[in-house]
Amino acid sequence: MADLTLNNVHKSYGATDVIFGIDMAIQSGEFCVFVGPSGCGKSTLLRMIAGLENVTAGEVQIAGQTVNHIPAAQRGLAMVFQSYALYPHMSVRQNLSFGLENLNMPKAEITARVNEAARMLQIEELMQRRPAALSGGQRQRIAIGRAVVREPKIFLFDEPLSNLDAELRVAMRAEISDLHARLGNTMIYVTHDQVEAMTMADKIAVLRKGVVEQFGRPLDLFNRPANRFVAGFIGSPAMNFAKGTVRGGAVDLDAGATIPLPDNFDVTQGQKVELGIRASHIDIGKNGPIKVQANMVEQLGTESYIYGTLSDTTRFTLHQLGQIDIEQGTKVGVTPRPDMIHLFDAKSGLSLRK
């Protein structure tokens, strides 16, 4: 196991900057997820940690040692790729042992490590097969097993589940989390799926355009997002936003409602803001001040979703446990729960919470 520190890390391709001065400290044994939209720089950052991309400026430190100029093969890391990257002409056993053989490791040690990885990942019956005879989930287990046998300081995962179907992704998430619990190694995991991030991570780094917008524990990001981007990215369904202006101790929404504000926000009179409220933090009732046009209603039995719009055409989603008697096309009155309201400055996007 090892900790990882990024000190003012930059990455440029010629005159094009893609990573802008990232600082981050990941403790030994933590499961850290880099999450963000496509093109935000998360895979580039992972590849710099791995040594597959050069660092333009700043330092990457592993276990206190600066590794900027240490080749990838000598950093003591193991990477699992989205494409599995298995050798098609080799059996599963050969795929698992090949990297260790190149290190001139004793055969007895190779056999012991491969057998232990096979047992841990429950792939003993697959050892003589070739990748073409395996399912997507089995191939991913082999790719993970190839990383496990190296006994690395840090595991790196680059969107390893994106090629799998939804049901298998859920199962593999659980397997990777279980693997982390058993091994205790530091793991860094890249994904664009915020549900993966929330369910697997000890810490999450939310990236946008080469910058870390917020770094912290999953529920801290969910409950206290630093800005509008994090608030809208973390959580499913996405947080609702409504534009308005601060007047008195309330927000006058552009959609025509006045929402009283708790006293835990630092605002000024006349300030342009965006009120944020999650779909499940809303009470539905005909006297609610916010009127939502129900454009689509999903009744799932144990829960219900209403997808609608406000009078200014802003999209608005409601989520309620159980079944709800609301028909498509009707107007619904809703009231945000005061202690669950978020508020962001309209210009900077920063949270206005004290």
C-alpha positions in Angstrom: 0.0 0.0 0.0 1.1 3.6 -0.6 -0.3 7.1 -0.4 -0.3 9.4 -3.5 0.2 13.2 -3.6 -0.3 15.5 -6.5 1.4 18.9 -6.1 0.3 21.6 -8.6 0.2 19.1 -11.5 -0.2 20.6 -15.0 -0.5 18.9 -18.4 -0.2 20.6 -21.8 -0.1 19.3 -25.3 1.8 22.0 -27.1 0.0 25.3 -26.5 -3.2 23.4 -25.3 -3.6 23.1 -21.5 -5.7 20.2 -20.3 -4.8 19.9 -16.6 -4.5 23.1 -14.5 -2.6 22.9 -11.3 -4.2 20.0 -9.4 -3.4 19.4 -5.8 -4.6 16.3 -4.1 -3.6 13.9 -1.3 -4.9 10.3 -1.3 -4.1 8.3 1.8 -2.8 4.8 1.8 -5.6 2.3 1.5 -8.2 4.8 0.3 -10.5 4.1 -2.7 -10.5 7.4 -4.6 -12.7 8.0 -7.7 -12.1 10.6 -10.4 -15.4 11.5 -11.8 -16.6 14.1 -14.4 -18.0 14.5 -17.9 -16.2 13.3 -21.0 -13.1 15.5 -21.8 -12.7 16.8 -18.2 -9.1 15.3 -17.9 -9.7 12.5 -15.5 -8.1 9.7 -17.7 -5.2 12.0 -18.6 -4.6 12.6 -14.8 -4.7 8.8 -14.2 -2.2 8.2 -17.0 0.2 10.8 -15.6 0.0 9.0 -12.2 0.7 5.7 -14.1 3.6 7.2 -16.0 2.0 6.7 -19.4 1.8 10.5 -19.9 4.5 13.0 -19.0 3.8 15.7 -16.4 4.3 19.2 -17.8 4.7 20.8 -14.4 4.3 19.9 -10.8 5.0 16.7 -8.9 3.5 13.2 -8.6 4.6 11.5 -5.4 4.0 7.9 -4.5 4.9 6.9 -0.9 6.7 10.2 -0.5 8.9 9.7 -3.6 8.7 12.0 -6.6 8.1 9.7 -9.6 7.9 12.2 -12.5 10.9 10.7 -14.2 10.5 7.1 -13.1 9.3 4.8 -16.0 5.8 3.3 -15.6 7.1 -0.2 -15.2 9.1 0.9 -12.1 6.4 2.8 -10.2 4.9 -0.3 -8.6 1.5 0.3 -10.0 -1.0 -1.9 -11.9 -3.6 -0.6 -14.3 -6.9 -2.1 -15.5 -8.1 -0.7 -18.8 -11.6 -0.2 -20.3 -10.6 -2.5 -23.2 -9.4 -5.3 -20.9 -6.1 -5.4 -23.0 -5.9 -9.3 -22.8 -3.6 -11.3 -25.1 -6.0 -13.2 -27.4 -3.6 -16.0 -28.2 -2.9 -16.8 -24.5 -5.0 -18.8 -22.0 -6.3 -17.1 -18.9 -3.4 -18.6 -16.9 -0.9 -17.3 -19.4 -2.4 -13.9 -19.3 -2.2 -13.8 -15.6 1.4 -15.0 -15.4 2.9 -13.3 -18.4 3.8 -10.0 -16.6 5.4 -11.9 -13.7 7.5 -14.0 -16.1 8.9 -10.9 -17.7 10.1 -9.8 -14.3 12.0 -13.1 -14.0 10.0 -14.1 -10.9 10.6 -17.7 -9.7 8.0 -20.1 -11.2 6.8 -21.3 -7.7 6.0 -17.7 -6.8 4.2 -17.0 -10.1 2.1 -20.2 -9.6 1.2 -19.2 -6.1 0.2 -15.7 -7.0 -1.8 -16.8 -10.1 -3.7 -19.5 -8.1 -4.5 -17.1 -5.3 -5.8 -14.4 -7.7 -7.9 -17.1 -9.5 -9.4 -18.2 -6.1 -10.0 -14.7 -5.0 -11.8 -13.8 -8.3 -13.5 -17.1 -8.6 -12.1 -17.9 -12.1 -10.4 -21.2 -11.4 -12.6 -23.0 -14.0 -11.6 -20.5 -16.7 -7.8 -20.9 -16.5 -7.4 -22.9 -19.7 -9.7 -20.8 -21.8 -8.7 -18.0 -24.2 -10.3 -14.5 -24.0 -12.5 -15.1 -27.1 -14.3 -17.8 -25.1 -15.1 -15.5 -22.2 -18.0 -13.1 -21.5 -17.4 -9.4 -20.9 -17.6 -9.9 -17.2 -15.2 -12.8 -17.2 -12.7 -10.8 -19.3 -12.9 -8.0 -16.8 -12.2 -10.4 -13.9 -9.1 -11.6 -15.8 -7.9 -8.0 -16.4 -8.3 -7.3 -12.7 -6.6 -10.6 -11.8 -3.6 -9.6 -14.0 -3.3 -6.5 -11.8 -3.8 -8.4 -8.6 -0.9 -10.8 -9.2 1.5 -8.0 -9.4 0.7 -7.0 -5.8 1.1 -3.3 -6.7 1.4 -0.3 -4.3 -1.6 1.3 -6.0 -4.3 -0.1 -8.4 -5.4 2.2 -11.2 -8.8 1.6 -13.0 -9.6 3.5 -16.2 -13.4 3.2 -16.7 -13.2 -0.6 -16.4 -17.0 -1.3 -16.4 -18.1 1.0 -19.3 -18.2 -1.9 -21.8 -20.5 -4.0 -19.6 -24.3 -4.0 -19.5 -26.1 -2.3 -16.7 -26.8 -5.5 -14.6 -23.3 -6.7 -14.9 -21.9 -3.3 -14.0 -23.7 -3.4 -10.7 -22.3 -6.9 -9.9 -18.8 -5.9 -10.9 -19.0 -2.7 -8.8 -19.7 -4.9 -5.8 -16.8 -7.3 -6.7 -14.3 -4.4 -7.0 -15.4 -2.9 -3.7 -15.1 -6.3 -2.1 -11.6 -6.8 -3.6 -10.6 -3.4 -2.0 -11.9 -4.5 1.4 -10.0 -7.7 1.2 -6.7 -6.3 -0.1 -6.7 -2.9 1.5 -4.6 -1.4 -1.3 -4.9 2.2 -2.4 -7.2 2.3 -5.5 -7.8 5.1 -8.0 -10.8 4.6 -10.2 -11.9 6.8 -13.2 -15.5 6.9 -14.3 -18.0 9.3 -15.8 -20.8 7.5 -13.9 -21.5 9.4 -10.7 -23.5 6.4 -9.3 -20.3 4.3 -9.5 -18.5 7.1 -7.7 -21.0 7.4 -4.9 -21.3 3.7 -4.2 -17.6 2.7 -4.4 -15.5 5.7 -3.2 -14.0 6.7 0.1 -13.1 10.0 -1.6 -14.3 11.6 -4.8 -12.6 14.1 -7.0 -15.1 15.9 -9.3 -13.2 17.2 -12.3 -14.3 19.7 -15.0 -12.2 21.2 -17.8 -8.9 20.0 -16.1 -9.7 21.4 -12.7 -10.8 19.7 -9.5 -14.1 21.3 -8.5 -14.4 19.5 -5.2 -12.6 16.7 -3.4 -14.1 14.9 -0.4 -16.2 12.1 0.9 -19.3 11.1 -1.2 -21.9 12.3 1.2 -20.1 15.6 1.9 -20.2 16.3 -1.9 -23.9 15.3 -2.0 -24.9 17.3 1.1 -22.6 20.3 0.8 -21.6 20.8 -2.8 -19.1 23.6 -3.3 -20.7 24.9 -6.4 -23.5 24.5 -8.9 -21.6 22.2 -11.1 -20.9 19.6 -8.3 -24.5 20.0 -7.1 -25.8 19.2 -10.6 -23.4 16.4 -11.2 -23.5 14.4 -8.0 -26.9 12.8 -7.3 -29.4 10.9 -9.3 -31.7 12.3 -10.5 -29.8 15.6 -10.9 -30.6 18.5 -8.6 -33.3 20.9 -9.6 -32.3 24.6 -10.2 -34.5 27.7 -10.4 -33.2 31.2 -11.0 -34.2 34.1 -8.8 -33.4 37.2 -6.9 -32.8 37.7 -3.1 -35.4 40.0 -1.6 -35.9 40.3 2.2 -35.4 36.9 3.7 -36.5 35.0 0.6 -35.8 34.3 -3.0 -38.3 35.5 -5.7 -38.1 32.9 -8.4 -38.3 33.9 -12.0 -40.9 31.2 -12.3 -43.2 33.2 -10.0 -42.8 31.8 -6.5 -41.3 33.2 -3.3 -39.3 30.8 -1.2 -38.3 31.8 2.3 -34.6 31.3 3.0 -33.0 29.7 6.1 -30.5 31.9 7.9 -27.5 29.7 6.9 -26.8 31.5 3.6 -24.6 34.6 3.1 -26.5 36.7 0.6 -27.1 40.4 -0.2 -30.3 42.1 -1.2 -30.9 42.0 -5.0 -28.4 39.3 -5.5 -29.0 37.0 -8.5 -29.0 33.4 -7.4 -30.0 29.9 -8.3 -32.0 27.9 -5.8 -31.2 24.2 -5.8 -33.4 21.4 -4.4 -33.1 17.7 -4.9 -36.1 15.8 -6.4 -36.7 13.9 -3.1 -36.5 16.9 -0.8 -39.8 18.4 -2.0 -43.3 18.1 -0.4 -46.2 17.8 -2.9 -49.4 19.6 -2.2 -51.9 21.7 -4.1 -51.0 24.8 -2.0 -47.3 24.5 -2.6 -45.8 27.8 -3.9 -43.9 26.3 -6.9 -46.1 25.1 -9.7 -44.8 22.3 -11.8 -46.4 21.2 -15.1 -46.3 17.4 -15.1 -45.1 16.4 -18.5 -44.4 12.8 -17.7 -45.2 10.5 -14.8 -43.3 7.3 -14.0 -45.0 4.9 -11.6 -42.5 2.3 -10.6 -44.6 0.7 -7.8 -42.3 1.4 -4.8 -41.5 4.9 -6.1 -42.7 7.6 -8.5 -41.0 10.2 -10.7 -42.6 13.3 -12.1 -40.8 15.1 -14.9 -42.1 18.6 -15.5 -41.4 22.3 -16.1 -41.9 25.5 -14.3 -43.7 28.5 -15.8 -40.4 29.8 -17.2 -39.8 26.4 -18.9 -37.1 25.4 -16.4 -37.0 21.6 -16.1 -38.1 20.2 -12.7 -38.1 16.6 -11.4 -40.0 15.2 -8.4 -39.4 11.9 -6.7 -41.7 10.4 -4.1 -41.7 7.0 -2.4 -44.7 4.8 -3.2 -47.4 5.5 -5.7 -48.8 8.9 -6.4 -52.2 10.0 -7.9 -51.0 12.6 -10.5 -51.8 12.5 -14.1 -49.7 13.7 -17.0 -50.6 17.3 -18.0 -51.8 18.4 -14.6 -50.1 21.2 -12.5 -48.6 20.2 -9.2 -47.9 22.5 -6.2 -44.6 21.7 -4.4 -42.8 23.1 -1.4 -39.0 22.7 -0.9 -38.1 21.5 2.5 -36.3 24.5 4.1 -33.4 22.6 5.6 -32.7 21.0 2.3 -32.4 24.1 0.2 -29.2 25.0 -1.6 -28.3 28.4 -3.0 -25.7 29.4 -5.5 -24.5 32.7 -6.8 -25.8 33.1 -10.4 -22.5 34.6 -11.7 -19.8 32.5 -10.0 -21.8 29.3 -9.4 -20.3 29.1 -5.8 -22.4 27.9 -2.9 -23.7 30.7 -0.7 -23.9 28.4 2.4 -22.2 29.9 5.4 
